[in-house]
Amino acid sequence: MTDYITLSLIITAIIESALGVMVLFAEDPTHRTRLYSINILTILTWVGSMIFFRTTDQAHIYLWTQILYMSASLIASSFLHFTYFFPTKDKLVTKKKLLIIFLINLLLGFLLFFTNTIIKEATVTNNIQNTIEFGSLYFLYVLYILGFFLYSFYRLYIRYKTSETPLEKRQAYYLFLGYSLSGYISFPTNLLLPWVHIFALNWAGQISTILMVAFATYAVVKHQLFNIKAIAVEFSIGALWIFVLIRTIISTSNTDRLINGGLFLLTIIVGVLLIRGVLQEVRSRERIEGLAKDLEEANKRLQELDQQKSEFVSLASHQLRGPLTAIKGYASLILEGDFGEVPPTIKEAVDKIFKSTQALVILVGDYLDVSRIEQGRMKYDFSTFNLKELVASIIEELRPNIAAAKLDITFDFNVHDDYNVNADQGKIKQVISNLIDNSTKYTPKGWIKVAIEKKDGNILISIKDTGVGIRPDVLPRLFEKFTRAPDASKTNIMGTGLGLYVAKKMIEAHNGKIWAESEGPDRGSSFFIQLKAE
């Protein structure tokens, strides 16, 4: 019957195997994870060879002793090799250094397996504490193990001090902690005490490797091991494996042993697949969280850039407004004859300057309005006034331009109704003027009809024309920034697609509505404004 120490060694091997599998599934295969897997394999070989060392017969004990001490040396060398690539690749690592490590292991393997200078003989005893007789070069073996581990610890300490990120520091710290704790147990119990013929604790180092593997795995997978969901699944499956294994070992008949053994293999396969699925879910969630954080940062940056853009547009527009006003003013004075009689050819040129400047003034005003709206700096001065009288005055102001475009305009209203609203008179005038002006610009021929009516406690203004109309695909986006119909520039090259956006924001600030309707190209368009009546 298997003793409890051997059973503990078997359980240790199972747990370490599970942790090793976890690393392979926890992140994409890299040189670092491959090196860690090799280190895990050497540790498992050391633990496994101790199991066979304790349970074998006299004919095979010497071979298992050789494997036991060779695997211990490979743990030291593979760990040193691993430190050259963990947390990141060391810039000083060279093929020459790695070749030296390999050659030293090759020499040690030759001394272990082809001479008796390190292991002279091994003997099976009745109390299972089998004994070993060491050769004359065993002290070199001890120095080799001690030297490799001390140098590896030194390298981890340097990595800890020079790491640029807190994550790399934590990784180096946990790796150092796991291997040093195991080393403090393994070095005296597995190397020194057997040297003086004390073998009662020569298994303690193997069991302590669970600390080594656990902390190293934690470092390699960047703390993913301690995800609550993952650790619950891993420990539950590990407990199931151990339970089934113990049942297999203590089975009293070959039939029970066969059934329990098959069940053990099945639980291993299902458990590995389940752990893999959980870890993939954790990775996916972490990736999504990372993407969400990146998007949040990008959105924040875009908002900052948008704010800077708005501030720039506002500043630039303010700087442009002064010179444009001066140009417009002097052009007006020249046209009105304040500087004397102007020849017709010059007057025509100045008139073009005046009209172009007027268009630029409107454009600059739109940009200023957009920047104020987006920055929340648009101010409104509410007062009660008659909306019908405001519309009538706007039509009279624009009538010369409408007549110049050879269009007819009418204004319909009910003389018995009052059309009082509480609003910012200047902003409402700007919106209505913009809509009538748009109808003038986009109506090559025909008429413009303006109407105002009172309905259900609201006042509705409609502006209809026989112009170019609006395409159905453009209509839903008409009040967005910089939205213009694809062929709008053929009729009006000065449009920017900002006027309707500004109009919509201003009307919404009055808790009103603004919308457009059109039956399609060349079928005219209708714009509506609805405000609450007083």
Secondary structure, DSSP 8 states (H G I E B T S, - for coil): ---HHHHHHHHHHHHHHHHHHHHHHHS---HHHHHHHHHHHHHHHHHHHHHHHHH--HHHHHHHHHHHHHHHHHHHHHHHHHHTSSSS--TT--HHHHHHHHHHHHHHHHHHHH-SSSEEEEE--TTS--EEEE-TTHHHHHHHHHHHHHHHHHHHHHHHHH-SSHHHHHHHHHHHHHHHHHHHHHIIIIIITGGGT--TTTTHHHHHHHHHHHHHHHHHTTTGGG-HHHHHHHHHHHHHHHHHHHHHHT-SSHHHHHHHHHHHHHHHHHHHHHHHHHHHHHHHHHHHHHHHHHHHHHHHHHHHHHHHHHHHHHHHHHHHHHHHHHHHHHHHHHHTTTTS---HHHHHHHHHHHHHHHHHHHHHHHHHHHHHHHHT-----EEEEEHHHHHHHHHHHHHHHHHHTT-EEEEE--TTS--EEEEEHHHHHHHHHHHHHHHHHT-SSSEEEEEEEEETTEEEEEEEE-SS---TTTGGGTTSTT---TTGGGT-TT--S-HHHHHHHHHHHTT-EEEEE-SSTTS-EEEEEEEEB-
